[in-house]
Amino acid sequence: MDIKNVLKELGIRNSNSGTSTGSKWIKTKGQLIKSYSPVDGKLIATVQATDQKSFDKVVETSRKAFEQWRLVPAPKRGEVVRQIGEALRARKEALGMLVSYEMGKSYQEGLGEVQEMIDICDFAVGLSRQLHGLTMHSERPLHRMYEQYHPLGLVGIISAFNFPVAVWSWNAAIAWVCGDTCVWKPSEKVPLCSIACQNIINEVFKKNGVPEGVSCIINGDYRVGQWLAASEDIPLVSATGSVRMGKAVGTTVMQRLGRPLLELGGNNAIIVSEHANLDIAIRGALFGAVGTAGQRCTTTRRLIVHEKVYANVKEKLRKAYGQLRIGNPLDPKNHVGPLIDKLAVQGYLNALKAVTKQGGKMLVEGGVLKGKGYESGCYVKPAIAEVKNDFPIVQQETFAPILYLIKYRTVDEAIRYQNGVKQGLSSAMMTTNMMEMEKFLSAAGSDCGIANVNIGTSGAEIGGAFGGEKETGGGRESGSDSWKIYMRRQTNTINYGTSLPLAQGIKFDV
């Protein structure tokens, strides 16, 4: 399937509206967004961004839709989401290829991202029959206490370029079964993926008579995101992206006492123990560091290695990096695709300069690739540097395939290094020693939202809650009981007696 047929199948034209209330695409006077592929540098299509007037129309349509959608029984809402999962299965190859071509990740990763969407739909369908509260015993006679969860309202979703479709679906599928409506602002770097998703969903919604406004899209730069964050009609804003963006969104949402759900940057480490299975450790570190060209929030950025196996790990990594194939991500023979754009390339180059300036030593040299197949200027070499954990550049998250090697002596020292950054998303330890494993997973161990043993930092399943602590934002998306943030909790007490006793034994007789 070539990209022209993919665009046709997904309803992408040369020129597209980027604003939708569902089945209706709105003409706007917003700026023109040109979507270029980092794969070959070619213009894919253009998108007209949302303006203030169309944004207001989207929010009003979504608000009215919520009044109807919240009254649909949750299992019925789940049935609609089940059908969305089936529609995604039918378009998996096409949507996966668009994700790969517009964003730059490998086709296999593009397919994996669509599979995440399918999986979260399956999860949400089951969840639609389990939105349960608790029943509590009352201290007052002939009283019953319980809690229940009601739909919250409009959910604003701001997603990042590195996962153009999956992270939106994590929020949307669960929000929909909870009875909420969604307004999605995707990254302006990958606008076409959002249009493709809306086209797929519209078919399902139309067949099921879903109200206009349950799924809305707004496209544009940070200013459109500011409108979303500031809107008092949107009680919850879920934002995925950089720490800088998250602080701005979170501050705006909290100023109006809304709910921010933040999933921000990561500076993730794998601790490689002297007791590690090095074959597993090297494989986990390799995919974690170079997968998606280092552009995952869960990318492995630091490898903290015990001094006894440090030299061995260095040599194995050097050999493994020498076998990496860098090129067109649609070619299954290639391991690493391009960075998203030339701005990302500059950030990569700046980090490499900082490494040497701050006293680091390059183990595997980096650089920008040129020549046939690299015309977009976005292909770079995955690099490895020997550093100290307290280097300023190591403390930062560089969204590129740069892996930092750090030596340690004791487990306590390794955990201190692991926790010694401002971000707290994902972490891992490679060890066959149960005492080390348990210490790493204890309250005195990793301070991250995700802590793995004998797997890498990247590649979370949708069944577990996803998110992290510290500057990662504290939010949780996807599995477990993450659904609760998309609903409002209500405590109910029913008196089925003929008197009115007061709590805490208070007497108030008249």
Residue, then its C-alpha position, 0 to 999 in steps of 0.5 A: m500500500d503506497i502513501k497516496n492510497v493510504l491518504k485516500e482510504l483515510g479521507i485525507r485530501n490535499s487541503n483539509s479543515g482541522t476543526s470538527t464537531g463530529s461529522k461536520w468539518i468547519k471552515t475557519k480562518g485559522q493559520l495554514i498548517k503544512s504537514y511535511s513528512p520527516v521520512d522524505g521531507k515531502l509535503i503530505a497535505t495542508v490543514q486549516a487551523t482552528d480560530q477563536k470563533s470555531f473553537d467556541k462553536v466546537v465547545e458549545t456543540s460538545r457541551k450540548a452533546f454531553e447533556q444527551w450522551r451522559l444519559v445513555p447507559a454506560p454499557k450502551r456507550g461501551e458498545v459504541v466504543r467496541q465498534i470503534g475498536e472494530a473499525l480500527r482493526a479494519r484500518k490498522e494497516a492504513l492508519g499505522m502507515l500514516v502514523s509512520y509516515e507523518m511522525g517518522k516512527s517505524y511501520q511496526e511501531g505505527l502498527g503497534e500504536v494503532q493496536e494500543m488504540i484497539d486494546i484500550c477500546d477493548f479495555a473500555v468496553g469491559l470498564s463500561r459495566q464496572l463503573h462502580g462505587l462503594t457501599m459503606h455502613s452508616e453510624r446512624p440506624l436505618h441509614r444506607m451510605y454509598e458512593q457513585y460516579h457520574p459523568l464529568g463533562l467535556v474532556g480536553i485532550i492535548s496530545a504530543f507528536n510522538f504518539p499521534v493517535a494512541v495517547w488520545s485514544w487512552n483518554a477518549a475511549i475511557a472518557w466516552v464510556c464514562g459519559d463524557t464528550c471529548v475535544w482533542k487538540p493534537s500536535e500541530k506537527v502531526p495534524l493529519c493523523s487526527i483527521a484520519c481518526q475522526n473520519i474513522i470514528n464518524e462512521v461508527f457514530k453515524k451508524n449508532g446515532v451518537p450526538e454531534g459533539v461527542s468527539c471534536i477536533i481542534n488543530g493549531d499551535y500553542r494558542v489553540g491549546q491555551w483556549l482549551a486550557a482556559s475554557e471554564d466549560i471544560p472541567l478536565v484537561s489531559a495534556t501530554g508533552s513537555v514539562r514546559m507545556g505541562k506547567a503552562v497548561g496546569t497553571t491555567v487549568m488550576q487557576r480556574l479550579g479545573r482538573p489537570l491530568l498531566e503526563l509530561g517528560g521522562n529522564n528514564a534509567i535502567i540500572v544494570s546490576e552485576h547480577a543481571n542477565l546481560d543479554i536481556a539488559i542489552r536488548g532492553a537498553l537498545f530498544g529503550a534508547v533508539g526506539t522511535a529515534g529516542q522520541r518516547c517519554t519512556t525512552t531510556r536516557r541513562l544506563i546506570v551500570h555496576e562497575k564489575v560489568y561496566a566494561n563488558v556492557k560498554e563493549k556489547l553496546r558498541k557492537a549492538y549500535g554498530q549493527l543498527r540500520i538507520g533509514n526510511p521507517l517504512d522499510p522493515k529492515n531499518h531499526v531507526g527512523p528520523l527525528i520529527d523535524k530539524l528543530a529536534v535535530q538541532g536539539y540533538l546536536n546541542a546536547l552532544k556539544a554539551v556532553t563534551k563541554q561538560g566533561g563527557k566522553m563519547l563511546v559511540e559518536g553521533g551526527v546528522l546523516k546526509g546523502k541518498g535516503y536522508e534528504s529530509g535532514c532529520y536522520v541522526k546517528p544514535a549516540i552513547a556518552e560516558v558521563k556523570n549523573d550530575f552533569p547539567i545535560v544529563q539532568q535534562e530530557t533531550f528528545a533524541p537517541i542519546l544514551y548516557l552511561i553511568k558507573y555505580r558501586t552499590v545498589d543504594e548509589a544506583i538508586r540514588y542516581q536513578n532518583g536524582v533527576k527532576q522527572g519521575l516517569s519510568s525506571a527499570m532494574m536488570t537483576t537476578n538477585m531478589m534482594e536487589m529487585e525488592k529494594f528497587l521496588s520498595a518505598a526506598g527504591s525507584d521514585c517513578g510512576i513505572a518501575n520494571v524489573n528485567i524489562g526496559t523502561s519503554g513499552a507500557e501495556i494499557g492495563g496498568a495506569f500510565g504516568g509519573e511523579k515529580e515533573t512528570g506531572g503526577g497524572r495517570e492515564s489508560g488502565s487500572d482505576s484511571w477512569k475515576i478522574y474522568m468522572r465526578r464522585q458523589t456520596n449518597t446517604i439514604n434515611y429509610g427510617t421514621s426519625l432523623p438521628l444526626a451524625q456524631g451523636i449531635k442532639f438538636d431537639v426543638 
